[in-house]
Amino acid sequence: MATTKDTTQKLSILSYNLFCLPGVASAFSPSSCPLSTERSTAFLKHIPSYDVIALQEVWDPRYKSLEKYARLNNMHVVGSSAPSTMNYLSLRIFGGGLMIMSKYPIVDTQEIKFEKGSHSDKFVTKGVLYAKVKIDSSYVHIFNTHLQASYGHEFDFGPNHYANTRKKQLKKMAEFVQRVTSKDHFPILLAGDFNVNARIAPDDGADSPEYTEMLGLLHNESYKIIDILKEHNGGEHPETYAGNGVLHGEKPKIGGQRLDFILHLERESLLKYTFSEGKVVTFKAKDEVFTHISDHYGQSVHLEIHAEGNTVEKSNVADLSLASIALA
């Protein structure tokens, strides 16, 4: 549907680690990812509330179910590619688990894959998924990623193998972003579960050493890095991983972490735009057998594009019955 806009056009953007591990992994160890069918079904009703959604940890069969729902609602969808033969030979038997949905057209998509990770990550082909979203004559660059997890080193800010792996991944992501976006002036967003704990302690939201180092690794002379959620949280890092899990009475894990980010790479632009309303979305469940949709919290921002007389192409998202989606 085309509509003429003479005022600000606002896009709602969500990044969320959905905690839906591969079906094979869940079958062998149901406790590692409990109630993924029920939780992913519960997430469907939230999809129409956002214009662009970047998801992490969505592997088959949950990916196929979410994709089916999005396409039935005329949304555009891109996801991580399947592992290559070389990935299989090195036992990286799962894709990256990344997904981007958009009510606006996706006119370009690319992907990079990181080198083999450690611990459970060695079975996953982690990387960065990119989508170029078209809004009339303007575009928005969306980069969605999931970096190496820490596995017991969540507040260990000294040198360790997991942090070193993330450094390599951040450098590769920075090179990818620069290569894709260097020839235009449109907004750039980096979103996802970076597994960089930005909080110095569970009860202290000040910058951790690894967070500061992350910004340095992503730095480029052509843009300034704006941490939207931190900026809208009084200069402190909000909690995006509370350690509560998703089950009632579940034994708490190490919480008080901020692992998830939406970063705006601000640069000189002919397009007038602003980001606002950066916030954490807990997706707390009501009257369900689980407490939250995921063990992570979501993060959302609004992108406001200021233009007169723009015609914005946007898909109508119908309120389809959830019963029409066959969740495996």
TIKOLRO-194142 format. One record per atom (N, C-alpha, C): x, y, z; residue in one letter. Coordinates in steps of 0.001 Angstrom, whole numbers, plus 500000, padded with zeros to 6 digits. Each point is the difference from the previous one (the first is absolute). Layout:
BEGIN
XYZA...
//
This chain:
BEGIN
500851498809500000M499149501191500000M500882501235500000M499724500965499116A500775501230499927A499224501125500663A500647500718500873T499376501128500677T500936501187499954T499440501170499804T500810501204499951T500169500557501397T501249500263500387K500299500484501330K500672501368499906K499456500984500705D500604501319500055D500617500267501361D499985499008500870T500570500153501326T500984498862500254T500397499872501219T500989498995500363T499457498592499801T500788499154499369Q499680498583499852Q500752499240501075Q499293499259500839K500613499312501135K499994498491499781K501172499400500174L500136498549499899L500349499442501370L499320498939500381S500301499314501242S500885498791499698S501144499918500677I501005498969499721I500266499198501266I500011498672499879L500239499108501126L501168499081499709L500858499794501005S501027498959499947S499762499070501182S500063498668499742Y499588499064501050Y500659498648499800Y500658499499501040N500477498622500023N498839499138500482N499438499217499096L498755499291500282L500211498689500764L501255499529500120F500299498791500772F499200498803499480F500142499739498700C499390498815499388C501108499238499285C500614499071500726L501149499262499489L499572499006498918L500968499455499244P499651499040498944P499177498842500535P499083499519499165G499118498919500415G500752498769500465G501115499685499338V500797498832500370V500548500160501409V500530501199500297A500570500252501324A498921499902501075A498833500548499698S498907499952500973S499508498582500230S500028499181498939A499542498613500128A500934499182500898A501311500243499851F500967499263500807F500068500512501435F499704501288500169S500080500590501342S498857501004500169S498778499510500271P498831500888500108P500173501115501028P500761499741501057S500171501018501038S500877501161499549S500751499809498896S500879501070499528S499221501131499350S498806499705499508C499181501023499350C498529499623500173C499459500165501208P498652499508500290P498898500803499314P498949499301499596L498764500612499515L500219500951498826L500909499657499106S500300500909498891S498810500156499051S499210498935499819T498811500120499153T498998500955500603T499741499840501276E499019500861500684E500476501450500041E501280500193500258R500519501363500108R500032500710498647R500418499287498958S500023500617498674S498588500296499504S499045499145500367T498602500279499666T499519501263500703T500380500160501254A499599501185500752A500602501266499402A501164499886499352F500640501183499417F499267500496498761F499279499113499320L499332500393498761L499118501232500177L499276500085501107K499068501107500193K500709501343500158K501312499968500268H500757501246500157H500571500512498671H500085499137499006I500637500365498741I499348501218499341I498659500102499931P499394501164499335P500315501347500665P500514499987501220S500289501248500704S501273500675499507S500773499307499162Y501299500533499574Y500092500019498475Y500739500985499489D500194500118498552D501186499181499518D501041499932500815V501184499210499677V500391499213501247V500263498698499832I500365499139501132I501264499228499643I501002500108500880A501228499219499861A500018498955501112A499985498732499625L499934498917500970L501298499194500003L500351499513501193Q501121499074500154Q499461498713500651Q500763498928499821E499627498676500536E498620499550499522E499836499991498694V498789499408499404V500450499005498919V500040498748500388W500328498927499067W498746499177499710W500075499183498955D498872499127499683D499725499065501171D498728499660500230P498823500347499192P499357501345500350P500491500700501022R499379501272500395R500169501053498918R501178499994499331Y500229500966498931Y498926499878498914Y499733498779499564K499016499800498929K498618500481500421K499648499782501262S498692500431500488S499890501522500023S501046500662500481L500010501470500035L500011500572498593L500772499390499123E500055500464498617E498636499866499331E499326498880500241K498675499793499417K499030501069500462K500014500293501291Y499107501036500537Y500301501352499362Y501285500352499912A500381501290499450A499590500116498532A500237498968499213R499678500083498573R498487500008499770R499232499288500817L498543500059499893L499484501397500306L500787500762500756N499640501379500323N500700501006499098N500470499526498842N500610500856498976N501275500692500470N500689499383500948M501269500547500447M501146499406499182M501087500725499960H501201499560499301H500924499339501022H500630498874499620V500780499212500952V501313499557499368V501086500124500771V501280499404499615V500564499289501226V500805498976499760G500556499241501118G501373499463499682G500654499463501022S501325499403499826S499940498847499007S501042499866499216S500069498905499046S500376498704500704S499774498897499320A500363498696500539A501517499854500017A500536499196500894P501449499792500040P500517499411498684P501219500377499634S500621499455498799S500575498613500294S500476499346498943T500623498682500176T501194500081500936T500789501071499869M501163500178500873M499560500176501456M498879500690500202N499484500152501357N499641498638500587N499343499172499191Y499613498668500476Y501223499161500351Y501031500098499160L501210499222500244L500688500420501295L499813501259500391S500589500477501257S499007499909501153S498875499267499764L498961499749501003L499175501248500341L500062501016499170R499073501125500173R498723499635499236R499127499297500683I498866499369499330I498744500872499981I500036501148500660F498844500891500021F500351501350499381F498996500657499439G500191501343499462G500136501028501111G499908501266499636G500227501070500962G498829500333500896G498790499517499648G498824500262500828G499535501440499979G500356500755498946L499633501412499896L498839500192499026L499183501010500265M498812500249499190M499663501489500046M499628500565498862I499534501387499936I498648500014499291I499001500599500652M498670500194499416M499775501500499791M499281500350498942S499732501412499747S498660500185499295S499250501002500444K498772500377499301K500327500801498739K501235500456499897Y500456500754498835Y500879499100499138Y500123500291498692P500779499128499119P501462499876500417P500522498787499905I501430499754500174I500590499869498600I500852500949499616V500488500065498619V501387499391499835V500663499729501100D501303499353499919D500248499253501303D500644498868499906T500381499251501198T501340499325499770T500835500008501021Q501309499358499948Q500258499326501349Q501036499191500026E500316499270501233E501488499708500039E500578500096501196I501356499506500210I499961498966501115I500962499091499978K500071498965501016K501320500115500742K499928499892501315F501203500061500816F500747498670499956F501240500039500454E500755498764500169E499381499173501126E500373498750500063K499412499075500962K500161500500501433K498901499913500772G500010500452501378G500423498906500965G499753500248501295S500422499087501060S498809499505500807S500206498923500734H498966499397500845H498818499634499102H498772500245500400S498834499647499181S499956500789498701S500630501162499986D499993500829498791D500732499351498834D500827499001500268K500750499373498918K499095499215499056K498760499711500436F499059499282499145F499117500943499171F500158501322500205V499132500997499377V500815500890499063V499437500309498833T500683500870499035T499596501445500268T500574500586501040K499634501368500367K500566501002498988K499357501174499927G500441501013499055G499159501251500103G499882500712498878V499229501240499925V499059499909498806V498734500302500219L498998500035498936L499630501452499742L500034500397498738Y499739501398499605Y498758500103499131Y499213501041500226A498847500307499145A499959501505499735A499783500359498763K499806501401499611K498508500220499803K499409500780500884V498554500202500018V499659501293499274V499066499920499049K499631501159499169K498770500695500554K500124501302500210I498881500827500446I499902501170499042I499148499873498992D499885500954498912D501357500161499320D500549501200499968S501293500228499363S501143499867500985S499698499610501219S501022499844501033S500183498521500357S501060499745500711Y500313498637500408Y500509500009501443Y499931498845500637V500592499801501319V500831498716499945V501250500091500438H500873498828500065H499802499308501348H499613498729499973I499802499220501227I500996498846500022I500835499961501035F500938498896500195F499592499250501271F499809498709499867N499545499161501109N501077498954500281N500397499853501279T501095499085500302T499802499284501325T500778498946500191H500050499244501252H501438499531500173H500695500547500995L501416499720500195L500224498852500989L501257499605500117Q500433498922500886Q499535500246501436Q499404498964500615A499564500085501391A501185499794500946A499785500317501295S501098499994500972S500128498702500786S498913499274500247Y500025498707500675Y500790500031501314Y499467500769500943G500598500045501322G500939501166500245G500228500840499005H500902501148500151H499224501316499851H498761500020500450E499116501143499753E500516501312500605E500627499945501157F500557501207500618F501519499898500137F500600499178499156D501448499885499955D500503500911498886D500517501161500377F500417500975499003F501496499955499713F500668498992500544G501389499779499645G500090499217498704G501200499802499478P500150499234498752P499459498587500149P499169499583499064N499527498611499966N499660499635498562N499911498722499762H499832499508498632H498717500514499357H498906500047500752Y498723500424499437Y500042501476499585Y500574500835500851A500117501423499679A500900500208498782A501068499221499904N500889500123498841N499289499628498705N499137498976500073T499222499620498818T499066501132499595T499355500632500985R499103501130499687R500757501164499351R501222500239500439K500792501079499398K500171499767498504K500352498775499635K500163499665498583K498674500181499251K498896499588500631Q498696500122499357Q499603501469499830Q500273500811501009L499674501428499919L500799500681498896L501266499656499860K500822500581498937K499454499623498628K499611498732499857K499466499553498714K498666500681499711K499168500184501032M498727500687499807M500218501455499612M500953500676500643A500281501397499685A500435500157498548A500822499085499515E500433500038498604E498826499788499058E499107499091500359F498811499720499191F499091501226499920F499744500626501142V499146501187500040V500586501107499130V501292500237500132Q500644501053499224Q499905499718498504Q500221498762499609R499954499646498584R498606500203499410R498965499642500753V498628500050499482V499449501431499967V500394500832500940T499334501297500179T500828501203499582T501206499815499541S500927501118499794S499601500950498868S499102499567499105K499710500823498818K498672500744500075K499357500023501185D498757500763500116D499944500687501360D498863500613500306H499867500801501226H498802499559500840H499480498818499744F498779499569500676F500297499468501409F498991499961500872P500199499564501385P500526498564500086P500860499769500996I500583498679500235I499674499556501422I499474498785500123L499726499414501312L500706498661500123L500716499806501101L500562498704500369L499182499473501167L499409498829499826A499125499452501033A500376498555500285A499620499532501191G500169498587500292G500515499703501387G500302498730500188D500568499503501246D501513499935499806D500697501027500516F501447500083499808F500746499142501024F499312499562501048N500627499246501094N501163500753500635N500048501303499802V500925500879500709V499237500550501199V500405499642501208N499301500492501176N500425501441500278N499100500937499750A500339501414500129A499977500496501434A499365499239500913R499879500424501401R501213499526500800R500527500883500837I501204499698500760I499740498968501098I498746499928500477A499611499047501049A498494499819499926A499459498924500596P498553499781499940P499166501176500492P500523500765500940D499252501136500535D500613501338499602D500834499998498963D500682501227499565D499945500099498485D499278501005499482G499818500157498566G501038500858499319G501138500257500663A501067500782499374A500712499167498934A500755500670499130D500693499334498896D501010498971500489D499918498795499463S501001498982500287S501205500206499076S501162499437500345P501164500120499120P499764499401498610P499280498876499932E499785499396498682E499062500842499142E499041500663500632Y499118500889499241Y500801501140499374Y500867500614500793T500834501093499494T500884499515498858T500556498809500158E500839499427498948E499173499707498746E498762499541500175M499121499730498865M499776501250499163M499727501116500660L499785501249499268L501242500384499211L501172499760500587G501233500293499287G500183499132498773G499636498740500097L500131499079498871L499029500340498872L498839500535500368L499000500359498991L500203501406499443L500869500763500633H500180501410499626H500495500144498571H499479501043499346N500440500363498664N499931501521499907N500943500592499314E500050501460499914E498781500595499318E499269499206499233S498874500536499239S498708500070500801S499977499415501212Y498769500078500791Y500300499990501501Y498977500420500747K500030499992501458K499046498915500480K500422499208500965I499164498901500496I499101500502501124I498700499860499806I499014500403500992I499325498738500555I500144499771501294D499332498895500675D498620500503500432D498986499674499203I498690500629500168I499373499670501353I500076498739500424L499369499646501276L500716500649501176L501303500047499960K500750500658501073K499654501483500049K499906500604498842E499683501427499921E498637500300500596E499055499054499874H498643500199500514H499812499369501387H501113499611500626N499929499400501328N500898500762500979N500051501307499822G500761500842500915G501499499777499951G500508499488498876G501437499791499867G500493498715500617G499100499163500517E500379498704500535E499444498880499114E500598498832500159H499572498866499181H498818499286500638H498897499866499274P498859499249500537P500303498499499982P499317499271500821E500151498556500040E499202499367498860E500663499167499190T499292499281498940T500041498490500206T500762499557501015Y500028498582500356Y499964499914501515Y498836499596500527A499804500003501446A500379498682500659A500236498950499197G500393498713500544G498855499184500575G498770500392499717N498840499319500585N499534498795499205N500473499838498774G499500498908499179G498569500266499554G499271498933499645V498633500169499502V498981499147500762V500455499200500959L499096499109500715L499709500509501404L498809499762500470H499648500342501365H500873499179500958H500604500665500966G500820499314500983G501364499564499501G500397500449498815E501296499608499450E501132500599500829E501052499237500206K501143500475500765K500670501155499274K500147501158500664P500570501175499334P501437499768499526P500318500575498839K501366500012499489K500599501372500312K501189500260499509I500627501299500258I499261501076499221I499327500891500708G499229501061499359G500723501340500063G499227501072499866G500566501338500061G500897500340498831G499802499334498855Q500865500218498843Q499299500827498925Q500799500686499223R499508500668498798R500810499430498830R499386499083499259L500663499296498912L499501500422498626L498869500702499964D499299500286498750D500080501493499679D500130500304498710F500244501390499608F499240500370498726F499624501274499927I499645500638498740I500881501246499919I500981499962499120L500959501091499856L499717500771498711L499956501311500125H499821500874498833H501364500539499610H500387499772498755L501257500532499489L499687501324499305L500135501060500755E499583501333499541E501073500626499111E499563500558498883R500917500660499075R499294501136499302R500753500806499275E499393501102499254E499034499434498967E498827500625499920S498970499453499128S499137501100499410S499593499806498764L499044500915499369L498587499721500502L499804498807500541L498698499610500519L499868500462501446L498869500600500316K499750500443501366K499273498887500759K500623499523501051Y499388498922500780Y500506500056501435Y499219499407500892T500399499897501405T499554498643500545T500688499552501052F499593498800500715F499466500399501361F498927499364500418S499382500348501274S499431498754500677S499580500169501240E499271498962500752E500751498677500095E501298500062500228G500757498780500221G499637499394501347G499586498740499999K499573499384501259K500138498483499957K499981499409501193V500006498548500155V498557499504500029V499743498888499306V498677499375499983V500152498609500615V499378499780501159T500219498743500726T499253498809499410T498908500238499280F499160498917499466F499646499004501086F499580500531501115K499560499164501110K498682499340499638K499891498709500306A498802499247499644A498920500163501063A498765499947499554K498854500089500906K499131498767499813K499715499327501092D499155498799499971D500543498931499062D501325499802500036E500651498983499185E500769499039500900E500419498882499427V500786499039500764V501468500426500075V500352501084499320F501344500561500063F499911501439500506F501120500517500490T500009501338500607T500256501108498991T500860499721499019H500351500962498964H500109499267498666H499884500732498906I500122499372498680I501426499524499763I500984500702500557S501395499614499831S500767500231501297S501209499439500065D500849500283501161D500689501364499868D499951500592498820H500467501371499783H498792500939499974H500255501270500164Y498986501031499754Y500221500554498594Y498936500534499425G500120500671498720G500437501442500190G500358500636498899Q500356501419500022Q499363500652498781Q499385501151500215S499297500654498902S500378501468499922S499940500532498776V500226501427499757V499030500452498911V499787501300499919H499230500585498914H500934500825499126H499915499784498710L500719500811499025L499002500976499397L500295501277500106E499122501040499456E500680500645498798E499401499845498831I500526500590498769I499192501252499695I500689501122499950H499339501284499821H500063500398498524H498854499945499340A499952500326498584A498608500467499632A499924500868499011E498709500504499541E499662499362498664E498736499557499905G499508499473498742G500556498648499609G500551499266500934N500514498669499682N498871499000499844N500142499091499067T499068498890499860T500658498769500579T499424499453501028V500619498903500731V499300498690499649V500776499045499489E499458498692499670E500077499106501224E498854499544500457K499954499194501215K498953498914499828K500348498789500386S499061498884499894S498947500088501084S498765499658499634N498961499863501008N500195498683500736N500049500059501315V500135498782500790V498656499686500626V499385498966499507A498682499624500495A500107499335501356A498922500022500725D499939499324501297D499538498572499761D500913499174499439L499632498624499682L499853499186501271L499101499079499964S499860499098501136S501254499167500183S500488499928501219L501201499217500266L499750498521499707L498758499602499999A499678498605499727A500310499627498554A500160501017499115S500270499737498592S501460499676499780S500836500169501037I501419499710499865I500299498657500638I500456499076499190A500284498658500509A501396499985500599A500083500172501303L501287499978500670L500417498553500276L501190499661499526A500472498633500161A500491499768501418A
//
